Amino acid sequence: MNFHATTAEVDLGALAFNYQQLRQLIPPSVKFLAVVKADAYGHGAIAVSRKLEELGTDFLGVASVPEGIELRQAGLDKPILILSGIYPEEVEEVLSHHLTPMVYRLDIAEALAAAARQRRTTIPIHIKVDTGMGRIGLLPEDTPAFVQRLQAFENLQIEGIASHLSTADEENPSFAEEQLKRFSRTIEEIKKVGITPRFYHVANSAALVNLSAANGTLVRPGIMLYGSYPAASLKPKIALRRVMSWKSRIADVKKVPAGNPISYGRTFVTQSTSLLAAIPVGYADGYSRLLSNRGEVLIKGKRAPVVGRVCMDWTMADVTAIPAVAAGDEVVLMGSQLGQEITAEEIGGWVGTISYEILCSVGRRVQRIYKG
Ligand SMILES: Cc1ncc(COP(=O)(O)O)c(C=O)c1O
């Protein structure tokens, strides 16, 4: 028997709903790249990508070549864009697995062109422009010359040009709009040197909802596919369904007297006779140690506070106020139970981070269960 007490249920029906919600925001002529990097934000890249291919996504987007290879080996056959770009050592694998790299370094472009020439093939690439994210990509002013140099490489096909927004989730659109302007100008400049890529793309989830001017000919949402909002201000603008529910089962319930210390470091001491539930989830599962004495879990539709330090494999919750709690009862760490809900955003708030990090952190030891 393969029993797992702590699981992450992944609702592929909710994923389909979110996909349709996002698809509706763009005209049919605009293509859709589903971002499935980081194991599909913790949801399981293979199962999620299979569903997205079935739903009709045009592209899949991953961060790295190994993530792309994992999908190819699982039989996914839509174009896969490597969002972060590649290293020279990865050129052969990019070609043999038909991956599409983002390119912003001349040496990489040269290596790709040489390998493609040797194989008597052409490789599609997307050029990355840094319009204000300050991360990877060519500066706008360097892009036309770069593109012009690439024209010498017959085996490279500039299929796309992309940029990334740093503030699309903020209510003040001014910097995002400035980035869009820089991006449009760059596209105009490269047209002047004779290149008109089929795809130009910049829209992440927030831009898709907030800035229709960002659509381009391809959009690249991630977080909203998984039912989470990059900012609370986006919630009234689009209905989404949570895809992941993170659950566990109480291993033991124990009545302890007042003055009883709980967990490492004795950071919590019971004030009165208390009922404590031991839950088999810890920071090795991605349940952050920062949730010590701070988080809450749902048991019988009620919120129970996490008491004491979260351990590698265990978390304790005070269930004194919840009637009839017993070993084996369901614990919802993230998700809903009898009308109560804990979201990834709320957990992020408790530990000073964003829902993205909460979702991506759900560990390998947590069994993913797919439904829908
Ligand atoms: C280059 C790129 N495009 C698109 C996305 C998707 O962003 P989001 O998950 O905010 O929709 C990401 C995610 O960080 C990214 O790095």
PDBQT file of the ligand as one rigid body, heavy atoms in Angstrom, charges set to zero:
ROOT
HETATM    1  C1  LIG A 401       9.873  35.450 -18.251  1.00  0.00    +0.000 C 
HETATM    2  C2  LIG A 401       8.592  35.137 -17.550  1.00  0.00    +0.000 A 
HETATM    3  N1  LIG A 401       7.442  35.208 -18.221  1.00  0.00    +0.000 NA
HETATM    4  C3  LIG A 401       6.255  34.947 -17.635  1.00  0.00    +0.000 A 
HETATM    5  C4  LIG A 401       6.185  34.593 -16.301  1.00  0.00    +0.000 A 
HETATM    6  C5  LIG A 401       4.840  34.336 -15.675  1.00  0.00    +0.000 C 
HETATM    7  O1  LIG A 401       4.566  35.269 -14.678  1.00  0.00    +0.000 OA
HETATM    8  P1  LIG A 401       3.269  35.151 -13.748  1.00  0.00    +0.000 P 
HETATM    9  O2  LIG A 401       3.435  33.865 -13.010  1.00  0.00    +0.000 OA
HETATM   10  O3  LIG A 401       3.349  36.332 -12.873  1.00  0.00    +0.000 OA
HETATM   11  O4  LIG A 401       2.101  35.126 -14.652  1.00  0.00    +0.000 OA
HETATM   12  C6  LIG A 401       7.361  34.525 -15.557  1.00  0.00    +0.000 A 
HETATM   13  C7  LIG A 401       7.299  34.186 -14.137  1.00  0.00    +0.000 C 
HETATM   14  O5  LIG A 401       7.983  34.640 -13.291  1.00  0.00    +0.000 OA
HETATM   15  C8  LIG A 401       8.600  34.810 -16.193  1.00  0.00    +0.000 A 
HETATM   16  O6  LIG A 401       9.749  34.750 -15.526  1.00  0.00    +0.000 OA
ENDROOT
TORSDOF 0
